[in-house]
């Protein structure tokens, strides 16, 4: 349990989280969250918060959202048993297949929900940021679906390593803007999107892709992504005969992980988030925010961030663009502080090895982000044989081929095992 919380406070906050009472009226998840934004953006955030409260749980919005999830996104996504991984690991392994959702990842759940909201709020155009490109693709597709123009900001480094998704965004009608400032990855893309929003806060809707940033975004994204855990929970009961012993998800900003974990908080299930361990433990060598970070403010939210002793936010490294972020969603910070969720990391090499094993064993090319969760799940199975394991397979790996082609395949033996 974190030193940030006393035991009784942590217990009370966890109970509030399970009941659905967080964030509070100030947008706080205990000590984390809130809204730290320039004065010029305060009216935009207040307008968004008002719109979220008016529309998000209103029956006609929910009906439209559910219809799009079913008819366009392709939900519910499958729960797949992994027989050869299960045999190899000595465990019962199940995969929640967000890679089968339209556009290839969980990002589409949030994107179509926010695009519907933007339309209802009278936005003239939508802006978005992206790291791995999956949120950018999902935003471009969702905006095409509802008929709004879309501009996506993407770090120049990420554009190079995720070039297939850049082309997909453009083919879906979005303008893609290369961000050359800062670390040229996700953090820089978010900064640029926020700067653009300031120029026209009434006409622009900012479609944020993860459970990060100032209130109400962490709440909004969680609510739209919770369909993952809601479906997975019922599917485990129906198909596996009961709930898992443990659930794994990769964590960058944390949208797929909170989507899977949130509906499971009240169950007797271990929840483990897996961050990017990169190439080492030093600042700049990884993106393991919750493992090595400290409290601070990043892009409008008080959370755990990677910063030096002077409070300067540090650049990160991960082989996976979607985990390459210097912060994490404030609800994850709280769940770590209460001890409800354990956050660990997997290195670049471990993620690559896990990706190749999954390809050869199950015929599934997962995303490099997701492969971090597989690496950690494999280690867990070795320590606790016979466990029933649920892994959030958050996205497919087609987008990662420019990166993967730089690394020779090392697990050909699995194909003939």
N, C-alpha and C positions, 0 to 999 in steps of 0.2 A: 504494500500500500504506500502511496506517495506521501512524503513529508509535507506536502501542500495541504493535506486534509487530516484532521483528527478522525479517529475510528468511528465515533458516533456521527460525525458530520458526513463521512464517506458512506456510512450505512443509510442515512436519511436521503442522501442525494441519489444513491443507487435505487432505493425504493421509488423515488420520484421519477427517475428515468424509466423504470419498468412500468410505472403507471401511465407514462406518457405526459407527465407534467413539466417536462423540460423541453426546450428552454423556458425560462420564466419570462415575465412581461418585459424584462430588459434585454432579452435575447441571451441570457446567461445559462450555461451548463455548469452550475456551481461557480467556481472562480474563473471559468473559461468562457470564451465567446464575447458577446457584446458587440458594440459598433464603434469603431475608431476610424472615422472617415473625414475627409476635408469638408469644411462648411458648405462648399459648393455642391457636394453630393448628398447632404442631409435631406433635402426635399425629395430627391429621387428615391432614396432608401425608405423614407416615410411613405411615399406613394406606393412603392412596391410592397411594403409591409401591410398597408391598408388593403391592397389588392389581393394579397395572399390570404388574409383573414376573410375577405368577402367571397372569394371564389374557390379556394382550394378544396374545401369540404362541402361546397354547395352542390346539391343534387345534379343539376344540369352539367356542371363542370365535371363531376365525377363520372357521369354517364358518358360524356364525350371522351374523356380520358380513357376509361375502360374500353370503350368501343375501338379507339385507335390502338390501344395495346393489343387487343384481340385480332382485329381485322388487318392492321397495318404492320405492327411490330412483330406479331406472331406469337403472342403469349397465350397460354403459359408455355415457358420454355421447358425442355425435357429435364428430367432427373435421370441420369445414366449410371447404371452399375458398371464398374470397371473391373471385369473378371481377371484379366491378366495382371494388372497392377495389384489387385487384391491377393492373388496367389503369390506374386513376387514379394510383396511387403508383409504377408502374413496378417492381413487386416481385411476389413470389409470396406471398400472404397466406393463412394458415390460422388458424382459430379453434377453440380447445378449448372446447366449448359447455357449461360448467357451468350456464349459464342454463336448460338443458333438464333439469336434475336436479329431482327432486321438491322443492317449495317455492321453486324458482327461483334457487338459488345453490349454491355449493360448500359452504356451511355445513352442509348436511344430512349430509355424509359424516362429519364430526366428531361431530355431534349424536347420530346413531343409534349410533355406536360407543361414545360415552361413556354414553348411556342404557342400552345393554346392560351395560356395565361397572357402572353404578350399581345395576342390578337384581341383578347377581351379588354385589355387595358388601353387599347387604342394606339399601340406603338406603330411608328412609320417604318422602322427597320430594326433589325436585330444585330447585335455584335456578340462575339464569343471568343474565347481563348482556347487553345489546345496545346497539349504536349505530345502525346503519342499520336495524335491525329484522330482518334476515335470519337472524341467529343466534337471535334470540328466537323467530321463527316456526319455525325448524328444531328448536329445543329443545322448543317446545310440541308440535309434530307427533311428534317422537321419543318424548317422554314419554307422549303418548297411545298411541303404538304399543306401548310396553312396559308401560303401565299404572301410571305413577307421576305423582302431582300435581306441578305445575310452577309456580314463581313467577319472573317475569322482571323485573329491575330495568332501568329505562331513563331516561336523563336527560330532564328536562322539555323542553329545547330539541329533542332528537331526537324526542320524542313528537309535537311539533307538526309537524316537517317530514317525519315518516315515519308519518303517521296511518293510511294503509292497512294497514301492517304491525301497528300496535297493534290494530286491529280483527281482523285475521287471528289474532293470538296469542290474543285473548279467545275467538274462535269455536273455536279448537282446544283450549280448556279451560284455558288458562293464566291466572293472575292477573298483571296488569301493574301494577307499582308505579312511580309517577313519582318520580324523584330530583331534589329541588330544591336540593341542596347543591352546593358547588364550582362547576365550570363547566357543570353540568347536561347534560353529554354523556357519552361513553363512559367516560372516566376516573372520573367521579363514580359512574357505575353500577357499575363494578368495585369501587370502594371500599365501596359500600353492600352489595354481595353478600358481600364478605369479612367485613364487620361482622356480617351475618346468619349466616354460616357459623360464626362463633365461638360463637354462642348454642347450637348443637346440632351439633357436629362429627361425631358418630357417626350421627345420624339424617338429616342433610342431605348430599346430594352436590352439590358445586358444579361445574356443567357450563360450564367456561370456553370461550369461543368462538374464541380466537385463539392463536397460538403465542407467547404472552407469559406473564408471571408467573413464579412460583417453580416450581422443579423438583418434580414431573415434567411439568408442563403443556406446556412447549415441545416436549418429546420426544413426549408422548402425542398432541398435536394434529398434529405433523408426521407421525407414523406413520399416523394415520388419514386424513390428507389426501394422502399420497403416491400414492394411487390415481390422482390427476389426472395427475401426470407419468408414472407407469407406463403408463397407457393412452395418453397423448399420444405418448410415445416410440414405442410399437409402431404406433400409427395413422399417424404420420408415415412410418415405414418402409413400411407396407403401402399407404398411399394416395398419399403424396407421392413415394415412391421413395427416400426418404432423410431424414436428420435435418435440422432447420432450421439456418440459419446463426446465428439469434438467437431467443431467446424473451423475451417481455415479460409482466410481471404487475404489477398495482397493488399497493402496499404501504401498509397502515395498521399494524395489529399484525403482519400478515404471513402469515396461514394459507394463503391461496390461492397466494401466491407461493412459500412453502416447499414446498407440495404439488406445484407444478409444477417448481420448480427442483431439489429434492433428488434425484430419480431421474436428472437430467441433469448432475449435478456432474462426473461422470467423462468426459463427452463433450466433443468439441471444438466447443462451442457458446457463443456469447456469451449471457450471462444479464443482463437489465436489469430492475431493479425501479423502479417509478415511484411517487413519493410525491406528496402534495398540496401544490402550490406556492401555493395560495390566491390572495391578492391582492397579495402583496409578500414581501420578504425579511426583514422585521423580526419579532421575537418577537411572537407573537399574531396574525400575518397569515397563517400557513401551518401545515402539519403535516408539513413536510419534515424529519423527525427525523434521518435519516442524512446529509442534506445539510448541516445546520446545527447539529446537537445535539452534546452532549458526554457523556462517561461519567458514570453515576450510577445510583442505585437507584430503581426505580419499581415499586411493587406486587409486591415480592418478588423482583425480578430485577435483577442488575447488567447494564446495557445502555447503549445510547445514548438520551438523553432530551433534551427541550427544557426548559432551565432557565436561570435568570439567573445572574449572577456570584456571588450569595449561595446558590446551590443550590436556589432555589425553583422548583418545577415550574411551567411557564408554560401558560396557556390557549392553545388552538390555533384555527385557522380552516380550514375547507374547505367547499366547496359540497356535498361528499359526506360524509354522517354517518359512514360506515364507515371513512373515513380520518382522521377528526377525533380523533386520539389523540396524546398527548405522548411516547410511547415507541415501541419497536419490539421484536420478538422477538429474544432474544439470539443465535440462530443467524444471523439476518440481520446483526447487528452483527459477528459473526465473519467471515461471508462477505465483507462489505465490507472488513474489516481485512486479510484475506488477498489481496484484489484479485480474487477469483474472480467476484464479482457486482458490477456497477456499479449504483449507485443515483442516480437523477436525479429531477427533479420536473416536473410540468406544472401550469399555473395553472388557476384556475376557468374562465376564458374559453377556454383551449385545450381543456379537457375538454368543455365545452359544445359547442364547434365540432366536435370529433371525434365526439361522440355524435350530433349532427345529421347529419353526413356518413355515419356507419354506418347510421342509420335510412333515409336517402334512397337510399343505394347498395345496401344488402344486405337491407333489410326487417327489421332486428334492432334493437330498442330495448334497448340495454345499460344497465347500472347506471351511475350517475354515478361510482362508484368505478372501475369498469372503464374508463370512457372516458378516464381519465388514461393508461392503458397504450396506448390507441389513438392518443392525441395524440403520445406519444413515439415510437411505432412509425412513424407517418407521417413524422416528422422524420428518423428513421433511414433510411427508404426513400429520402428525398430526397438523403441524403448517400451512400448505398450502393445505387444502383439495381441491380435484378436479384437482390437478396437474397431468400432464402427465410425468411419471417418467421412465427413462431408466437406468437399472442397468447392468453393465458389469459382467456377471456371469463367472468369469475367469477360474474356474476349478471345477471338481467334488470332492466329499469328501470321496471317498473310502479310499484314502491314510490316512485319519485322524481317521479311526476306532480304532487304538490302543490308541489314545488320548480320543476319544469320549466314549469308553467303561468305562473310569474312572469317567464319569459324568452321573448320572441317568437322563433319559429323563423326562422333566418337562412340556411338552405341549401336553400331550395326548388328552386333551379336544379339540384341534383344529381338530382332526380327525373326531369328530362327530359334528362339528359346522355346 
